[in-house]
C-alpha cells in the first residue's frame, strides 16, 4: 500500500512534476523549432551554422522548363517550389526549342518570391496565313476575353470579318453594318478602337475623316443593331467613352466647352456631370480623376477626384502641361496616378478617398509614392493592375504595387513619336517596332522579337497565349496582306 506511505507519495509527485516539466520543455522546444522553421531558419548541414531560408515558387508557360540556380542545374522542373537560403540568385529557365528566361533577384530570409509568370518564346517561329487580303485592312481589334478578332475588310468600314480564336479550324464569318451609320467622306478616313464593352460583343470605335470625326458602336453579333453614337447623342463630342463598360451608357466630353456629360441610350437622356474639365480618366459609373482650372489660382491647374457624388481637391500643378491620369483597384485598394508632362514626376496615391473625405478641403494630399521620369507621356496599369508603367519615349518607370519596388530603365527601342507600349498581360509590355512585335518584362528584361506586324496594328493572343495573331504581309505572297498566326507552343 505504497499510496499510504508519505515518502513514496512525495516521490511520486516529484516524478510527475519532473515529467510535466520535461514534457513542457519538449513542447516549448518543438514550438520554438516550428516557429523558427516558419520564418525559414534551418541548420546548414555542411557548416552546422544557423541559416534562414526563403521560398521561391517557379512556373513557366506554355510548357515546363528546367530550373538552373546561379548557373547550376537544379535537377528540377517548373511548377515547383524551392527552399533556399537567403541571398542573391539568378534563375534560368531552359527548354529545348525555346529561348531561355532569366531573372536575378534578392531573396530575404523568411520571404517568398513568386516567379509564376515566365513565358518561354520559341527560338524558331512557325507562321502561317489565316486569311489573305488584297491590301491591308484599315482596322483590327480583339475582344477583352481574347475570343473574337474583328478585322475590317479593305476598302471601307462597313464590312468586317469575325475570327473565333478558340477554334482554328473554323473560317471567319463576315458581317456588314448598315451603310448609313458612317459618314461617307470625300477623302481619307480611319477607324480606331475606343474600348470594348465587358459583354465582349459591343465595341466602341472612333471614325476620323476629312472635316470631322464620329463615334460608332459596332455590335458583332447583331450588326444591324450597330449605331452612330454621335448622331444618337445629337451633341458635339470630342471624346466618348463607356460608363461602367456598358454599351448603352456613355461619358461624353466636349473640349470646346470643357464639359463632361453622361448619356443613357435607353432613356435618351444627356445629363451634365462635370464642368471645366481639361483632361480626365473614369472608372466604373461614378469615379472620375480629372484636371480642372475651376476655382484655381492664376497659372494653376487643380487635380480633383469625383467620387460618391462629391468633388475633392487633391493637389495643383502649373498650367500649360498635359496631365496624364489613370486609376484602378488592386487587392481592394484604390490607386491613382497623376503625371504632368512638365513635372518630371508621376505621383501615385493610394485610397485617397479615405483621407480626402475627412480632411480640410485645402489640405494638400501627400502621394503614396513618386516615380521620377522626365516628360512623362503615357500612364497605364497592367492587366492585373499590379504594375504601374509611366513611359517617356523608350524610357520607363515602373512601380510594383505588390512588392513596393520601383524599376527605371531605357529600353533602347525606337518608339515613334507618340507611340505607347501596351500591356501584353499582367507582367509584360509589347510594341510593334520596325515591322516586328517586341515583348519585354515589366522591368525591361527578357526582351524577345516575335512575328511580323504592320505598324499601327497591335498583336493579338488567344486565351492560352499559345497562338499569336497579327495583321501583316502574307507569308506566301508578300504582295498581299493577311491575318497571320504564329505558334507560341513548339509542336
C-alpha positions as CSV (number, residue, x, y, z in Angstrom):
1,X,0.0,0.0,0.0
2,X,2.6,2.5,-1.2
3,X,0.0,5.2,-1.7
4,X,-0.3,5.4,2.1
5,X,3.4,6.0,2.6
6,X,4.0,9.8,2.8
7,X,7.6,9.5,1.5
8,X,6.6,7.5,-1.5
9,X,3.7,9.8,-2.3
10,X,6.1,12.8,-2.3
11,X,8.5,10.9,-4.5
12,X,5.6,10.0,-6.9
13,X,4.6,13.7,-7.0
14,X,8.2,14.7,-7.8
15,X,8.4,12.2,-10.6
16,X,5.1,13.5,-12.0
17,X,6.2,17.1,-11.7
18,X,9.5,16.3,-13.4
19,X,7.6,14.5,-16.2
20,X,5.4,17.5,-16.6
21,X,8.4,19.8,-16.7
22,X,10.2,17.7,-19.3
23,X,7.0,17.4,-21.4
24,X,6.6,21.2,-21.2
25,X,10.2,21.8,-22.2
26,X,9.8,19.4,-25.1
27,X,6.6,21.2,-26.2
28,X,8.3,24.6,-25.9
29,X,11.4,23.4,-27.8
30,X,9.2,21.9,-30.6
31,X,7.2,25.2,-30.7
32,X,10.4,27.2,-31.0
33,X,11.7,24.9,-33.7
34,X,8.4,25.2,-35.6
35,X,8.4,28.9,-35.2
36,X,12.0,29.2,-36.5
37,X,11.2,26.9,-39.3
38,X,8.1,29.0,-40.2
39,X,10.5,32.0,-40.5
40,X,12.8,30.0,-42.7
41,X,15.5,29.1,-40.2
42,X,17.4,25.9,-40.6
43,X,20.8,24.4,-39.9
44,X,23.4,24.2,-42.7
45,X,24.1,20.5,-43.0
46,X,27.7,21.3,-44.1
47,X,28.8,24.0,-41.7
48,X,26.3,23.5,-38.8
49,X,25.5,27.2,-38.8
50,X,22.1,28.6,-38.4
51,X,20.7,30.0,-41.7
52,X,17.4,31.5,-42.8
53,X,15.8,30.2,-45.9
54,X,13.2,31.7,-48.3
55,X,10.7,30.2,-50.7
56,X,10.8,30.6,-54.5
57,X,7.7,29.4,-56.5
58,X,8.6,28.8,-60.2
59,X,6.2,28.2,-63.1
60,X,6.5,28.5,-66.9
61,X,4.3,28.9,-69.9
62,X,3.4,27.3,-72.4
63,X,5.4,24.3,-71.1
64,X,7.5,23.3,-68.2
65,X,11.2,24.1,-68.1
66,X,14.4,23.0,-66.4
67,X,15.5,25.3,-63.5
68,X,19.1,26.5,-63.2
69,X,20.0,28.3,-60.0
70,X,23.1,30.5,-60.3
71,X,24.1,28.6,-63.4
72,X,23.8,25.1,-61.8
73,X,21.2,22.6,-63.0
74,X,18.8,22.2,-60.1
75,X,17.5,18.9,-61.5
76,X,14.0,20.2,-61.1
77,X,11.3,21.4,-63.5
78,X,9.0,24.3,-63.1
79,X,5.7,24.2,-61.3
80,X,7.5,23.7,-58.1
81,X,8.9,25.5,-55.0
82,X,12.5,25.9,-54.0
83,X,13.5,26.3,-50.3
84,X,16.9,28.0,-50.5
85,X,19.0,30.2,-48.1
86,X,18.6,34.0,-48.2
87,X,20.9,35.6,-50.7
88,X,21.1,36.9,-54.3
89,X,20.2,34.4,-57.1
90,X,19.9,34.2,-60.8
91,X,17.2,31.8,-62.0
92,X,17.4,30.5,-65.6
93,X,14.6,28.5,-67.2
94,X,15.6,26.4,-70.2
95,X,13.7,24.1,-72.5
96,X,14.8,22.8,-76.0
97,X,13.1,24.8,-78.8
98,X,12.6,27.9,-76.6
99,X,14.6,31.0,-75.7
100,X,15.9,31.0,-72.1
101,X,14.2,33.1,-69.5
102,X,16.3,34.7,-66.8
103,X,15.8,36.8,-63.7
104,X,18.2,38.0,-60.9
105,X,16.7,38.8,-57.5
106,X,17.4,39.0,-53.8
107,X,15.7,36.5,-51.5
108,X,15.3,37.7,-48.0
109,X,15.1,35.1,-45.2
110,X,11.6,34.1,-44.4
111,X,10.2,35.7,-47.6
112,X,8.5,34.3,-50.7
113,X,9.4,35.2,-54.3
114,X,6.8,34.1,-56.9
115,X,8.1,33.6,-60.4
116,X,4.7,32.2,-61.6
117,X,4.5,34.3,-64.8
118,X,7.5,33.4,-67.0
119,X,6.7,32.9,-70.7
120,X,9.1,31.0,-73.0
121,X,9.0,32.0,-76.6
122,X,10.1,29.7,-79.4
123,X,13.5,30.1,-81.0
124,X,12.0,29.3,-84.4
125,X,8.7,31.0,-85.2
126,X,6.3,29.0,-87.3
127,X,3.9,31.3,-89.0
128,X,1.1,30.7,-91.5
129,X,-1.6,32.7,-93.2
130,X,-5.1,32.5,-91.7
131,X,-6.8,34.7,-94.4
132,X,-5.3,36.9,-97.2
133,X,-6.4,40.3,-98.3
134,X,-5.6,42.2,-101.4
135,X,-4.5,45.2,-99.4
136,X,-4.0,45.9,-95.7
137,X,-7.2,46.1,-93.6
138,X,-7.8,49.5,-92.0
139,X,-8.8,48.2,-88.6
140,X,-8.5,45.2,-86.3
141,X,-9.3,44.6,-82.7
142,X,-9.6,41.7,-80.2
143,X,-12.3,41.3,-77.6
144,X,-11.2,41.5,-73.9
145,X,-11.7,37.8,-73.4
146,X,-9.4,37.1,-76.4
147,X,-12.1,35.1,-78.0
148,X,-13.1,37.3,-81.0
149,X,-10.9,39.1,-83.5
150,X,-12.7,41.8,-85.6
151,X,-11.0,42.8,-88.9
152,X,-12.3,45.4,-91.3
153,X,-12.3,44.3,-94.9
154,X,-10.2,46.5,-97.1
155,X,-11.9,49.3,-98.9
156,X,-14.2,50.7,-96.2
157,X,-15.5,50.3,-92.7
158,X,-18.9,48.7,-93.2
159,X,-17.8,45.1,-93.7
160,X,-15.9,43.0,-91.2
161,X,-14.5,39.5,-90.8
162,X,-15.0,37.9,-87.4
163,X,-12.5,35.3,-86.3
164,X,-13.1,32.8,-83.4
165,X,-9.7,32.5,-81.8
166,X,-10.9,29.5,-79.8
167,X,-11.4,27.4,-83.0
168,X,-8.6,27.5,-85.5
169,X,-10.5,25.2,-87.9
170,X,-13.5,27.5,-88.2
171,X,-13.3,30.0,-91.0
172,X,-14.0,33.7,-90.4
173,X,-17.6,34.9,-90.7
174,X,-18.4,38.2,-92.5
175,X,-20.8,40.8,-91.1
176,X,-22.0,44.1,-92.6
177,X,-23.2,47.1,-90.5
178,X,-25.7,49.5,-92.1
179,X,-24.0,51.8,-94.6
180,X,-25.8,54.9,-93.3
181,X,-24.2,54.6,-89.9
182,X,-20.9,56.1,-91.1
183,X,-20.4,59.5,-92.7
184,X,-19.2,59.0,-96.2
185,X,-16.1,61.1,-96.5
186,X,-14.7,62.6,-99.7
187,X,-11.1,61.8,-98.8
188,X,-9.1,59.7,-96.4
189,X,-10.7,58.1,-93.3
190,X,-9.5,55.9,-90.5
191,X,-11.0,53.8,-87.7
192,X,-9.6,53.4,-84.2
193,X,-10.7,51.5,-81.1
194,X,-12.0,53.4,-78.1
195,X,-12.9,50.4,-76.0
196,X,-14.9,47.2,-75.8
197,X,-17.9,46.6,-73.5
198,X,-17.5,43.8,-70.9
199,X,-20.0,41.8,-72.8
200,X,-17.3,41.1,-75.5
201,X,-19.9,41.8,-78.1
202,X,-20.0,45.6,-78.5
203,X,-17.0,47.7,-79.5
204,X,-16.9,51.5,-79.5
205,X,-14.8,53.0,-82.3
206,X,-13.9,56.4,-83.5
207,X,-14.3,57.2,-87.2
208,X,-12.0,60.1,-88.3
209,X,-12.5,61.6,-91.8
210,X,-11.7,64.8,-93.6
211,X,-13.6,67.5,-91.8
212,X,-14.6,65.7,-88.7
213,X,-15.0,62.6,-86.6
214,X,-17.7,60.5,-85.0
215,X,-18.2,57.6,-82.6
216,X,-19.8,54.4,-83.6
217,X,-21.0,51.3,-81.6
218,X,-20.5,48.1,-83.5
219,X,-22.5,45.0,-82.5
220,X,-20.6,42.0,-83.8
221,X,-23.5,39.6,-83.0
222,X,-26.3,41.7,-84.5
223,X,-24.5,44.1,-86.9
224,X,-27.8,45.7,-87.9
225,X,-28.1,46.9,-84.3
226,X,-24.9,48.9,-84.6
227,X,-25.5,52.6,-84.4
228,X,-23.8,56.0,-84.7
229,X,-23.3,57.2,-81.1
230,X,-22.6,60.8,-82.1
231,X,-25.8,61.1,-84.1
232,X,-27.8,59.4,-81.4
233,X,-26.5,61.8,-78.7
234,X,-27.1,64.8,-81.1
235,X,-24.4,66.9,-79.3
236,X,-20.8,67.7,-80.2
237,X,-18.4,65.3,-78.8
238,X,-14.6,65.4,-78.7
239,X,-14.4,62.1,-76.8
240,X,-16.9,59.4,-75.9
241,X,-16.1,56.5,-73.5
242,X,-18.2,53.8,-71.9
243,X,-19.6,54.3,-68.5
244,X,-19.0,51.3,-66.3
245,X,-18.1,49.4,-69.6
246,X,-21.7,49.3,-70.6
247,X,-22.5,49.6,-74.3
248,X,-25.6,51.7,-73.6
249,X,-24.1,54.2,-71.1
250,X,-21.6,56.9,-72.0
251,X,-19.4,59.7,-70.8
252,X,-19.5,62.4,-73.4
253,X,-16.7,65.1,-73.4
254,X,-16.7,68.4,-75.3
255,X,-13.2,70.0,-75.4
256,X,-14.6,73.4,-76.6
257,X,-17.0,73.8,-73.6
258,X,-14.8,71.6,-71.3
259,X,-17.9,69.8,-70.2
260,X,-18.2,66.1,-69.3
261,X,-21.7,64.7,-69.6
262,X,-23.4,61.3,-69.3
263,X,-25.8,59.7,-71.8
264,X,-28.2,56.9,-71.4
265,X,-29.2,55.2,-74.7
266,X,-32.4,53.7,-73.2
267,X,-33.8,56.9,-71.8
268,X,-32.1,59.1,-74.4
269,X,-31.0,61.5,-71.7
270,X,-27.9,63.6,-71.9
271,X,-27.1,64.9,-68.4
272,X,-24.4,67.3,-67.1
273,X,-21.8,65.7,-65.0
274,X,-18.6,67.9,-64.6
275,X,-17.6,71.3,-65.9
276,X,-14.3,72.9,-66.8
277,X,-12.6,69.6,-67.3
278,X,-9.2,69.7,-69.1
279,X,-8.4,66.0,-69.0
280,X,-10.0,63.0,-67.2
281,X,-10.0,59.3,-66.6
282,X,-13.1,57.4,-65.4
283,X,-13.6,54.2,-63.5
284,X,-17.0,52.5,-63.1
285,X,-20.1,54.6,-63.2
286,X,-19.2,57.5,-60.9
287,X,-15.5,57.8,-60.1
288,X,-13.5,60.3,-62.1
289,X,-10.0,61.6,-61.8
290,X,-9.7,64.9,-63.6
291,X,-7.8,68.2,-64.2
292,X,-9.6,71.5,-64.0
293,X,-8.8,75.2,-63.8
294,X,-12.1,75.8,-62.0
295,X,-11.5,78.0,-58.8
296,X,-7.8,77.5,-59.3
297,X,-5.2,80.2,-58.7
298,X,-3.8,82.0,-61.8
299,X,-1.4,79.8,-63.7
300,X,-2.5,76.7,-61.7
301,X,-4.5,73.6,-62.6
302,X,-6.1,71.5,-59.9
303,X,-6.3,67.7,-59.9
304,X,-9.6,66.6,-58.4
305,X,-11.4,63.4,-57.7
306,X,-15.1,63.0,-58.2
307,X,-16.4,60.1,-56.0
308,X,-19.7,59.3,-54.4
309,X,-21.4,62.5,-55.7
310,X,-18.7,64.9,-54.3
311,X,-15.6,66.5,-55.7
312,X,-12.3,66.5,-53.7
313,X,-9.2,68.6,-54.3
314,X,-6.0,66.5,-54.5
315,X,-3.3,69.0,-55.5
316,X,-2.4,71.7,-58.0
317,X,0.2,72.0,-60.7
318,X,1.4,74.7,-63.0
319,X,-0.8,75.2,-66.1
320,X,0.4,74.7,-69.6
321,X,1.0,71.0,-69.3
322,X,-0.6,67.7,-70.3
323,X,-2.0,65.8,-67.4
324,X,-1.7,62.0,-67.8
325,X,-4.2,60.3,-65.4
326,X,-5.2,56.8,-64.6
327,X,-6.9,54.9,-61.8
328,X,-7.9,51.4,-60.8
329,X,-8.2,49.0,-57.9
330,X,-5.8,46.3,-56.8
331,X,-6.5,44.0,-53.9
332,X,-9.5,46.2,-53.0
333,X,-7.3,49.3,-52.7
334,X,-7.6,52.3,-55.0
335,X,-4.5,53.5,-56.8
336,X,-4.5,56.8,-58.8
337,X,-1.7,58.2,-60.9
338,X,-1.1,61.9,-61.9
339,X,1.8,62.6,-64.3
340,X,2.0,66.2,-65.6
341,X,4.2,66.2,-68.7
342,X,6.4,69.2,-67.4
343,X,6.9,67.9,-63.8
344,X,9.4,65.1,-64.2
345,X,7.4,63.0,-61.7
346,X,4.5,60.7,-61.6
347,X,2.5,60.9,-58.3
348,X,0.8,57.7,-57.1
349,X,-1.9,57.9,-54.5
350,X,-3.4,55.0,-52.5
351,X,-7.0,55.2,-51.3
352,X,-7.1,59.0,-51.4
353,X,-10.8,59.0,-50.7
354,X,-10.2,57.8,-47.2
355,X,-8.1,60.9,-46.5
356,X,-10.0,63.5,-48.6
357,X,-13.4,62.8,-47.1
358,X,-12.2,63.6,-43.6
359,X,-9.7,66.4,-44.2
360,X,-9.8,70.1,-44.7
361,X,-10.7,70.9,-48.4
362,X,-7.4,72.9,-48.7
363,X,-5.2,70.1,-47.5
364,X,-2.6,69.0,-50.0
365,X,-2.8,65.3,-50.4
366,X,0.6,63.5,-49.8
367,X,1.4,60.9,-52.5
368,X,1.8,57.3,-51.5
369,X,4.9,57.1,-53.7
370,X,6.5,59.0,-56.6
371,X,8.2,57.9,-59.8
372,X,10.8,60.1,-61.4
373,X,10.8,60.3,-65.2
374,X,11.4,63.3,-67.5
375,X,8.5,64.3,-69.8
376,X,6.0,61.5,-69.0
377,X,3.8,60.8,-72.0
378,X,1.8,57.7,-71.0
379,X,0.5,56.1,-67.9
380,X,-1.0,52.6,-67.7
381,X,-1.8,49.7,-65.3
382,X,-1.0,46.1,-66.2
383,X,-3.9,43.7,-66.9
384,X,-3.9,42.5,-63.3
385,X,-3.3,46.2,-62.0
386,X,-0.2,45.1,-60.1
387,X,2.2,47.3,-62.1
388,X,2.0,51.0,-63.0
389,X,4.0,52.0,-66.1
390,X,5.0,55.5,-66.9
391,X,6.5,55.9,-70.4
392,X,8.6,58.7,-72.0
393,X,9.7,57.5,-75.4
394,X,11.9,54.5,-74.9
395,X,12.3,55.2,-71.1
396,X,10.1,53.6,-68.5
397,X,9.4,54.0,-64.8
398,X,7.5,51.1,-63.3
399,X,6.1,50.6,-59.8
400,X,5.3,47.1,-58.5
401,X,2.4,47.6,-56.0
402,X,2.7,44.1,-54.6
403,X,6.4,44.3,-53.7
404,X,6.7,48.1,-53.3
405,X,9.6,48.2,-55.8
406,X,10.5,50.7,-58.5
407,X,12.2,50.0,-61.8
408,X,13.8,52.5,-64.1
409,X,15.2,51.6,-67.5
410,X,15.8,52.7,-71.0
411,X,14.5,50.0,-73.4
412,X,16.7,51.5,-76.3
413,X,13.8,50.7,-78.6
414,X,13.0,53.1,-81.5
415,X,9.5,54.2,-80.5
416,X,7.9,56.6,-82.9
417,X,6.8,60.0,-81.5
418,X,3.5,59.4,-79.6
419,X,3.8,55.6,-79.7
420,X,2.8,53.8,-76.5
421,X,3.8,50.4,-75.3
422,X,0.8,48.4,-74.3
423,X,0.5,45.5,-71.8
424,X,0.6,42.0,-73.3
425,X,-0.7,40.6,-70.0
426,X,-0.2,41.2,-66.3
427,X,3.7,41.2,-66.4
428,X,4.8,42.0,-70.0
429,X,4.8,45.1,-72.3
430,X,4.8,45.0,-76.1
431,X,5.1,47.3,-79.1
432,X,5.3,46.9,-82.8
433,X,8.6,48.4,-83.9
434,X,10.3,48.1,-87.3
435,X,7.5,45.8,-88.5
436,X,8.0,43.3,-85.7
437,X,6.3,42.6,-82.4
438,X,8.7,43.2,-79.5
439,X,7.8,41.8,-76.0
440,X,9.6,42.5,-72.7
441,X,9.1,42.0,-69.0
442,X,7.8,44.9,-66.8
443,X,11.4,45.8,-65.8
444,X,12.7,45.7,-69.4
445,X,14.5,42.3,-69.3
446,X,13.8,39.1,-71.3
447,X,13.2,41.1,-74.5
448,X,12.1,39.0,-77.5
449,X,11.3,39.8,-81.1
450,X,8.3,37.9,-82.4
451,X,6.4,37.8,-85.7
452,X,5.9,40.5,-88.4
453,X,3.2,43.0,-88.0
454,X,2.0,46.1,-89.8
455,X,2.8,49.3,-87.9
456,X,-0.4,50.7,-86.3
457,X,-1.8,47.2,-85.5
458,X,-1.4,45.6,-82.1
459,X,-0.7,41.8,-82.0
460,X,-3.4,39.5,-80.6
461,X,-3.2,36.4,-78.5
462,X,-5.6,33.5,-78.0
463,X,-6.8,32.8,-74.5
464,X,-4.0,30.5,-73.5
465,X,-1.2,32.5,-75.2
466,X,-0.5,29.5,-77.4
467,X,-1.1,31.5,-80.6
468,X,-0.2,35.0,-81.8
469,X,-2.2,36.7,-84.4
470,X,-1.0,39.7,-86.5
471,X,-2.1,41.8,-89.4
472,X,1.0,41.6,-91.6
473,X,2.3,40.8,-95.1
474,X,1.2,37.4,-96.2
475,X,3.6,34.6,-95.5
476,X,3.0,33.0,-99.0
477,X,2.5,36.2,-101.1
478,X,4.3,39.2,-99.6
479,X,2.5,41.5,-102.1
480,X,-0.7,40.8,-100.2
481,X,-1.8,41.4,-96.6
482,X,-3.1,38.7,-94.3
483,X,-4.1,37.8,-90.8
484,X,-1.3,35.5,-89.8
485,X,-1.0,33.1,-87.0
486,X,2.3,32.2,-85.1
487,X,2.6,29.1,-82.9
488,X,4.0,30.0,-79.5
489,X,4.0,26.4,-78.3
490,X,6.5,24.2,-80.1
491,X,4.8,21.2,-81.7
